[in-house]
């Protein structure tokens, strides 16, 4: 729960914080499109290097990005391994021979027992689970020919490694770009930026302001609800409830005991927010005024020009190559 960083604004005075929120939203979309049209691993590595340099110029804590990647680390590793296994392009680098038999089965059973006895003492559960899965395959590297039931091989090609790294970096950049937006932009600015970008839809009677407010509140409620979930988990843990242990029936009961207070907290928070908005004169669908007018500055034009030049350059390289 503590690794959720979506919607968390980090105060700062960097050039990224000062950019117009409308421009930041558009640039995030533009750079995501750019990521999907990069054709090879070399271009993706350049994009990753550029992102790292960009991030360090903002003064934001790098550990927050790493923290935001923790929930998807299993997806990243699974996608990478899947690409390595099923992509057969390029040069064959290595052939790994696996064997499954009586001794491998006994060792895997022992590993299962060791994992379930020790996982309660491990802090990084996801990393420990990944090591457990890797251990299952590592045990099959031991060969006992007289007791083998089946044998299979894994061929690793250069194309598989390149494709796996390509997809891995693409997902990391997608998460990183959205994190930059939420880290450097307050939810009210995102709301105003979205409303301004979508304002032409108001001419066809689309409630742009309502949609922008819904998106802004959703983005704001994500970290808020996770914080409340952490408080409930800690309160129940102090009373002896352990969500990671017990039988399936016990876990279902424990989850229900978590969901009920979470639903109550969500409705209470929503009710408090509705009262606060009503007290401040918010009326659904009414025309609203803004304290701060959104205006483009020189830095906004520079950032937009640079992004468009890079975008057009990548498209031209794709066409030429």
For each residue, the residues with C-beta under 8 A, 3 or more apart:
1: 4 226 229 230 233
2: 67 230
3: 67 68 70 71
4: 1 8 68 71 222 223 226
5: 8 64 65 67 68 179 182 183 223
6: 68 178 179 182 219 222 223
7: 182 187 219 220 221 222 223
8: 4 5 64 182 183 223
9: 182 183 184 185 186 187
10: 60 61 64 183 184
11: 17
12: 16 17 58 59 60 184
13: 17 18 59
14: 17 18 57 58 59 60 184
15: 18 19 57 58 299
16: 12 19 24 57 58 60 180 184
17: 11 12 13 14 58 184 185
18: 13 14 15 297 299
19: 15 16 23 24 184 299 300 303
20: 23 24 193 294 295 296 297 300
21: 24 25 185 189 190 192 193 294
22: 25 26 193 196 197 294
23: 19 20 26 27 296 300 303 304
24: 16 19 20 21 27 28 181 184 185 193
25: 21 22 28 29 181 190 193 194 197
26: 22 23 29 30 197
27: 23 24 30 31 303 304 307
28: 24 25 31 32 177 178 180 181
29: 25 26 32 33
30: 26 27 33 34 307 308 311
31: 27 28 34 35 177 307
32: 28 29 35 36 174 177
33: 29 30 36 37 311
34: 30 31 37 38 47 310 311 314
35: 31 32 38 44 47 170 173 174 177
36: 32 33 170
37: 33 34 314 315 318
38: 34 35 43 44 47 314
39: 43 318 321
40: 43 44 162 166
41: 44 45 162 163 165 166 169
42: 45 46
43: 38 39 40 46 47 314
44: 35 38 40 41 47 48 165 166 169 170 173
45: 41 42 48 49 169
46: 42 43 49 50
47: 34 35 38 43 44 50 51 169 173
48: 44 45 51 52 169 172 173
49: 45 46 52 53
50: 46 47 53 54
51: 47 48 54 55 173 176 177
52: 48 49 55 56
53: 49 50 56 57
54: 50 51 57 58 180
55: 51 52 58 60 62 65 176 180
56: 52 53 59 62
57: 14 15 16 53 54
58: 12 14 15 16 17 54 55 180 183 184
59: 12 13 14 56
60: 10 12 14 16 55 64 65 180 183 184
61: 10 64
62: 55 56 65 66
63: 66 67
64: 5 8 10 60 61 67 68 179 183
65: 5 55 60 62 68 69 176 179
66: 62 63 69 70
67: 2 3 5 63 64 70
68: 3 4 5 6 64 65 71 175 176 179
69: 65 66 72 73 76 172 175
70: 3 66 67 73 126
71: 3 4 68
72: 69 75 76 171 175
73: 69 70 76 77 126 127 130
74: 77 78 126 129 130
75: 72 78 79 171
76: 69 72 73 79 80 168 171 172
77: 73 74 80 81 130
78: 74 75 81 82
79: 75 76 82 83 164 167 168 171
80: 76 77 83 84 164 165 167 168
81: 77 78 84 85 164
82: 78 79 85 86 164
83: 79 80 86 87 160 163 164 166 167
84: 80 81 87 156 160 161 163 164
85: 81 82 154 160
86: 82 83 160
87: 83 84 157 159 160 163 164
88: 155 157 159 160
89: 157 158 159 160 163
90: 157 158 159 160 162
91: 157 158
92: 95 155 156 157
93: 156 157 158 161
94: 155 156
95: 92 153 154 155 156
96: 141 153 154 156
97: 141 143 151 152 153
98: 137 140 141 151 152 153 154
99: 104 140 141 142 143 144 145 148 150 151
100: 104 105 140 148 149 150 151 152
101: 104 105 144 147 148 149 150
102: 105 106 144 147 149
103: 106 107 142 144 147
104: 99 100 101 107 108 139 140 142 144
105: 100 101 102 108 109
106: 102 103 109 110
107: 103 104 110 111 139 142
108: 104 105 111 112 136 139
109: 105 106 112 113
110: 106 107 113 114
111: 107 108 114 115 132 135 136 139
112: 108 109 115 116
113: 109 110 116 117
114: 110 111 117 118
115: 111 112 118 119 128 132
116: 112 113 119
117: 113 114
118: 114 115 121 122
119: 115 116 122 125 128 129 244
120: 242 244 245
121: 118
122: 118 119 125 128
123:
124: 127 128
125: 119 122 128 129 244
126: 70 73 74 129 130
127: 73 124 130 131
128: 115 119 122 124 125 131 132
129: 74 119 125 126 132 133
130: 73 74 77 126 127 133 134
131: 127 128 134 135
132: 111 115 128 129 135 136
133: 129 130 136 137
134: 130 131 137 138
135: 111 131 132 138 139
136: 108 111 132 133 139 140
137: 98 133 134 140 141
138: 134 135 141
139: 104 107 108 111 135 136 142
140: 98 99 100 104 136 137
141: 96 97 98 99 137 138
142: 99 103 104 107 139
143: 97 99 148
144: 99 101 102 103 104 147 148
145: 99 148
146:
147: 101 102 103 144
148: 99 100 101 143 144 145 151
149: 100 101 102
150: 99 100 101
151: 97 98 99 100 148
152: 97 98 100
153: 95 96 97 98
154: 85 95 96 98
155: 88 92 94 95
156: 84 92 93 94 95 96 160 161
157: 87 88 89 90 91 92 93 160 161
158: 89 90 91 93 161 162
159: 87 88 89 90 162 163
160: 83 84 85 86 87 88 89 90 156 157 163 164
161: 84 93 156 157 158 164 165
162: 40 41 90 158 159 165 166
163: 41 83 84 87 89 159 160 166 167
164: 79 80 81 82 83 84 87 160 161 167 168
165: 41 44 80 161 162 168 169
166: 40 41 44 83 162 163 169 170
167: 79 80 83 163 164 170 171
168: 76 79 80 164 165 171 172
169: 41 44 45 47 48 165 166 172 173
170: 35 36 44 166 167 173 174
171: 72 75 76 79 167 168 174 175
172: 48 69 76 168 169 175 176
173: 35 44 47 48 51 169 170 176 177
174: 32 35 170 171 177 178
175: 68 69 72 171 172 178 179
176: 51 55 65 68 172 173 179 180
177: 28 31 32 35 51 173 174 180 181
178: 6 28 174 175 181 182
179: 5 6 64 65 68 175 176 182 183
180: 16 28 54 55 58 60 176 177 183 184
181: 24 25 28 177 178 184 185 190
182: 5 6 7 8 9 178 179 185 190 219
183: 5 8 9 10 58 60 64 179 180
184: 9 10 12 14 16 17 19 24 58 60 180 181
185: 9 17 21 24 181 182 189 190 193
186: 9 189 190
187: 7 9 190 191 216 217 219 220
188: 191 192 216
189: 21 185 186 192 193
190: 21 25 181 182 185 186 187 193 194 215 216 219
191: 187 188 194 195 212 213 215 216
192: 21 188 189 195 196 212 290 294
193: 20 21 22 24 25 185 189 190 196 197 294
194: 25 190 191 197 198 211 212 215 216
195: 191 192 198 199 208 209 212
196: 22 192 193 199 294
197: 22 25 26 193 194
198: 194 195 201 202 206 208 211 212
199: 195 196 202 208
200: 203
201: 198 204 206 208
202: 198 199 205 206 207 208
203: 200
204: 201
205: 202
206: 198 201 202 211
207: 202 210 211 285
208: 195 198 199 201 202 211 212
209: 195 212 213 285 288
210: 207 213 214 284 285
211: 194 198 206 207 208 214 215
212: 191 192 194 195 198 208 209 215 216
213: 191 209 210 216 217
214: 210 211 217 218
215: 190 191 194 211 212 218 219
216: 187 188 190 191 194 212 213 219 220
217: 187 213 214 220 221 273
218: 214 215 221 222
219: 6 7 182 187 190 215 216 222
220: 7 187 216 217 223 224
221: 7 217 218 224 225 269
222: 4 6 7 218 219 225 226
223: 4 5 6 7 8 220 226 227
224: 220 221 227 228 269
225: 221 222 228 229 262 265 266 269
226: 1 4 222 223 229 230
227: 223 224 230 231
228: 224 225 231 232 262 265 269
229: 1 225 226 232 233 258 262
230: 1 2 226 227 233 234
231: 227 228 234 235
232: 228 229 235 236 258 261 262 265
233: 1 229 230 236 237 243 258
234: 230 231 237 238
235: 231 232 238 239
236: 232 233 239 241 243 254 257 258
237: 233 234 240 241 242
238: 234 235
239: 235 236
240: 237
241: 236 237 254 257
242: 120 237 245 246 254
243: 233 236 251 254 255 258
244: 119 120 125
245: 120 242
246: 242 250 251 254
247: 250 251
248: 251 252
249: 252 253
250: 246 247 253 254
251: 243 246 247 248 254 255
252: 248 249 255 256
253: 249 250 256 257
254: 236 241 242 243 246 250 251 257 258
255: 243 251 252 258 259
256: 252 253 259 260
257: 236 241 253 254 260 261
258: 229 232 233 236 243 254 255 261 262
259: 255 256 262 263
260: 256 257 263 264
261: 232 257 258 264 265
262: 225 228 229 232 258 259 265 266
263: 259 260 266 267
264: 260 261 267 268
265: 225 228 232 261 262 268 269
266: 225 262 263 269 270
267: 263 264 270 271
268: 264 265 271 272
269: 221 224 225 228 265 266 272 273
270: 266 267 273 274
271: 267 268 274 275
272: 268 269 275 276
273: 217 269 270 276 277
274: 270 271 277 278
275: 271 272 278 279
276: 272 273 279 280
277: 273 274 280 282
278: 274 275 281 282
279: 275 276
280: 276 277
281: 278
282: 277 278 286 288
283: 286
284: 210
285: 207 209 210
286: 282 283
287:
288: 209 282
289:
290: 192 293 294
291:
292:
293: 290
294: 20 21 22 192 193 196 290
295: 20
296: 20 23 300 301
297: 18 20 300 301
298: 301 302
299: 15 18 19 302 303
300: 19 20 23 296 297 303 304
301: 296 297 298 304 305
302: 298 299 305 306
303: 19 23 27 299 300 306 307
304: 23 27 300 301 307 308
305: 301 302 308 309
306: 302 303 309 310
307: 27 30 31 303 304 310 311
308: 30 304 305 311 312
309: 305 306 312 313
310: 34 306 307 313 314
311: 30 33 34 307 308 314 315
312: 308 309 315 316
313: 309 310 316 317
314: 34 37 38 43 310 311 317 318
315: 37 311 312 318 319
316: 312 313 319 320
317: 313 314 320 321
318: 37 39 314 315 321
319: 315 316
320: 316 317
321: 39 317 318
